[in-house]
């Protein structure tokens, strides 16, 4: 697979949302009842949609949404639980194990997948399944993976306005790709400029809890998988109670760190102050500090604007290193060893 494959995935992200939105989600009447909580179970790119849903739901849902990244489910899962099982391939072994446990515990299940064993099991068990287009790398299919989750909660009456929020996402990302896409040269391309800042450095992504936290995680995982290099992330205000102290020694390592600070207008006023003060503390100790502002009005648009920029940064950083961003050889090797 060539780097052009990943380039096409990134350019086509807005169309993923646009493809799922008209289909909607209409669940059988038996699903429309009260639940104590919602759990999204998935791994990797299939779990990011659950993280976005968790933070998005905090703005209006009356019940909690939690994310599970394991073979086993929490002990609280039972017959009053709604479990959304998400696997892009439908064959993720941890997610298949979680599906079995959810069935055993009597939870209500909904599956989101492109096919595989998970789709087969869901049909055999008469479980509602949302089939999404396949053929992409899971990390590049976030539009396909997240949109059904938001529409499920809207159809169940747990949240409102998901369709309108997703429409804004499409508009914001379509505008952004004209500015940061591969046809825009370095001089006017923020994503290319940040990638060049990160080359030969150790990226550290800082976000804020409840707002840009999953965008910071997304930057980390995309740089890991696309640019094949280490990157770390942390969140305000927690990092001000520990990590901020760790910028004294060793100086030779600190001099290689570039801090990317993700900012959102809805950040708590004290978090905004913490960001400014933290910048003062580290500015003479690290290689560079890069500040990024979210775009859009609604939560989803602001989140995806930060995430989309990070996606392109990871792609251009792979280019800077002369690396094909699409393959993930280490993950493929790991899976093959597990299957021996």
N, C-alpha and C positions, 0 to 999 in steps of 0.2 A: 504493500500500500504506500502510495506516494504522499508527500506533504500536501499536494494539491487536494487530496481527499479531505484532510482536516480543514483546509481553507474553504472548501465548498460547504462543509458542515457548519462552520462558523457563519458564513454569509447567509446560509439558509435558516438560521435559528428563528427569525421572526415568522417565517412561513410555517414552522412547526406549531406555534400557537394558533396561527390562522387556520391550519388544517384541522385541528381538533375542535376548535370553538364552535363551528356550525353544527357538528355532530351532536354536541351536548352529551349529557349523561342522564338517562331516565331509568331509575332503579325500580324494581318491583315494589308494590305497596308494602310487602312484608318487611322491607328494610327501613321503612319510615316509622321509627319508634324512638323512644328515649334511650340514650346510652350514657354510661357513667364517664366514659373517656374514649379516646381514639388513639390507636397505636398504628404507626406506619412502620412496616418491617422491610428492610432492604439493605443493600451494601453498595458502597462506591457511588457511581453516578446515579444508580437507582435510588439511593437514600437521600441525595441532595434535595430532591423534590419534597421529601418528607420534612426535611429541615426548614425549607422555605415555607411549607404549609404550617409548621409549628409556630414560626414567628409571625406569619400572616394571620393565623387564627387568634393569636393573642390580642389582636386589635378588636375582635368582636365576638368570638365564640365563647359560650358559657361553660363549656367543658374543655378539659385539657387535651392537647395533642402531644404525644410523645413519640420518639423515634427509637427503633430497635435495630442494632447492627450486630446481630449475633445468631447463633444456632437456636439458642434458648430464649423463651419469652419470660417477662417478669411474672412473679407469682400472682400479681393482682389481676391478670387477664382471666376473664370468665364469661359467663353468659350475658353479662351486661356490657361487654366490650365490643367495639367495632374495630376490627383489624384490617387495615389496608395493606395487602401483600404486593410488593412492587419488585419486579425483576425484569429488566429490559429483555434479556435473552430468554427468560423463563426457566433457566437451568442453574441458577446460582445455588450452590449446595446449602449455604447457610439459610437462605430464604426458603428453600424447600423444607428444611427442617422446621423453621418457624411456622410455616403453613400447617404442617402436620400437628404441631403442638396446639396451634389455635383451634384446629378442628377438635382435638381431644378435649380441650378446655371448654368447648361449647360456645366459643365466640362467634359473632357474626362476621363473615369474611367477604371482602371484595378484592378482586385481583386486577392488577394493571400490568400488562406484559405484551410482548410482541408475539409470543407463542411458547414453544418448548413444553417441558413436562408440566410446568405450572398451569398453562392454559388447559392442557389435557386433564389434569387433576380437577381443576375448577369445573370444567364441563361435566366430568363424571360425578362430581359431588353436588351438582346443581348450585354452584356458587356463582354469583354475578362476576363477570369478567369483562374488562374493557381492553379490547385489542388495539394496540397502537402500531404504527408502521415500524418495521424492523430494518436491519441492514446498516445501521450506523454504529459507531463506537458508543457505548453507554454514556460516557462523559459528554458526548456531543448531542445527546438526545433529551436535554433537560426540558425543552418545550413540550415534547411528547409525554414525558414522564410526569411533569408537574401539573399541566392543564387538567387532566382527568381528575386529579386529587381535589383541586379547587372546585371543579364542577360537581363532584360527588357531594362535598359538604354543602354546596349551594342547593343541590337537589333535595338533600335531606333537611334543609331549613336550618342548618347549623350556622351558616354564614350567608350574607347577602352581598350582591354587587360584584361577584367574581368575574362575570362576563365583561362588565365595563372596565374593571381593573386590568383584565388581560388585553382588552383592546388598546388600552394606553400603553401596555408593554410593547405591543406590536409597533405602534407609532414611534415610540422612543427608540427602539432598537433599529428600526428601518432608517431613522435619521442618523443614528450613531454610526452605522456601518458605512455610510457615505464619507464620514470623517475619519474613521480608523481602519477601514478596509484596505486590502492589499494594493488598490490602485492609488491610494493617497500617499504621496512621498513623505519621507522622514520629517521634513521641515514643518509640515502641518498635521502630522499624525501623532497624537498623544501616546497611543499604544506603542508605536515604534520607538518613541523617545524614552518611555519608561523601560522598555526592554533593553535598550542600550545602556541605560543607567544600571540595570541589574546584571548585565553581563560581567562575569568575573567576580561577582559579589555574592554575598549571602543575603537573600531577601528575608525580611521580617515584616509580616503584614499585621497591622493593628486595626481592629474594628471595634464596634460598640455593641454591648449586649442588647438584644431585642431589636436592633436596627440593621447594622451592617455586619453582624456576627457571621452569618452564613456566607455573605459575600467574601469575607476574609478567609473562611474555610475553602470556598470555591477557588480563590486565588491560589491558595496553597496546593490543593489537589491538582489543579490544572497545570501549574508550573511543574509539579512533580511528574505528572504523566506526559505532558507535551514536551517540556524542556529537559526532562530527565535529571533534574538537579534538586538538591535539598532546599527547603524553604520552610519557615515556621510562622505561626500566627498566634496572636493572643488578643484579649478583649479588654476594653475599658468597661467599668472602673476596676475590675479585678487586677489587671496588670499593675495598677498603681499601688498595690499592696504587696508586691513581690518583684516582678520582672524589672520594674523601673530602677531597682537598686543594682541590677546586674550589668551596669555599664561603666565599670571602673577598670577591670582587668579581665583577660589579658588584652592589652592595647592593640597588639598586632591583629587579633581576631576582630575586635570592635571596628577597626579601620576598614574591614571588608563588608560590614553590614550596611545595607540600605533599608531603611524603614519606610514602608508604604502605609500611610495613614488614610483610612477610608472615612470620609465625613458625610453625615446626613443631616439635613436641616431639622429633623425630628429628634436628634440626639438630645438627651437631657441637658439642661443648661449647665449643670455641674460637670457633666462629661465633656462638654465643649471647653470648659475652663481647664479640665484635667488634660485634654489634648494639647492645649496651648502651653501649659506649664511643663508637660512632659517633653514637648519639643525643645523648650529652653534647656532642660536638663541634659538632653543627649546630643544636641546639635553640634557640639564641638568634639564629640567622641566617636561618631559613626561617619561612614563615607558620605551619606546623603540622606535627606528626608524628602520623600515625595508625598504630596497631599492630593487626594482625589475627592471631588465632590460628586454626590449622586445627582441624577437628573430625573425630572418627572414630578408628578404631584402625588399619586397614590403610592402605597407601600411597595406593591409589586414592581411598578415601573422604576422606582428608586433602587430597589434591590437589584433588578436585572440590569440596570444601567451600570452599576458597579461590577457585577459579575461578568457582563459582556466585555467590558474593558479588560478585565483580568484574563478572559479567554484569549483575546487578541494579543495581550502582552505575552502570555505563555507561548503562543504560536510564533510571534516575532523573536522571542528569546531563543526558541529552538532554531530559528533561522540564523540568529547571531552565532550560535554554537555549531552550526552546520549539521543539525540533527533532524531526522525525519520525525515529526511529532506524532504521527499516527500509531505506529506499533508500540506495544507495551510488553517487551520481551520478558521482563522480570516477572510480570503477572502471569504470562503464558507459561513460563517455566514452573512457577509455583503451582499452578493448577495441574500441570502434567505430573509433577512429583506427587501431589496429593492423590491423584487418580491411579498411581502405580499399585 
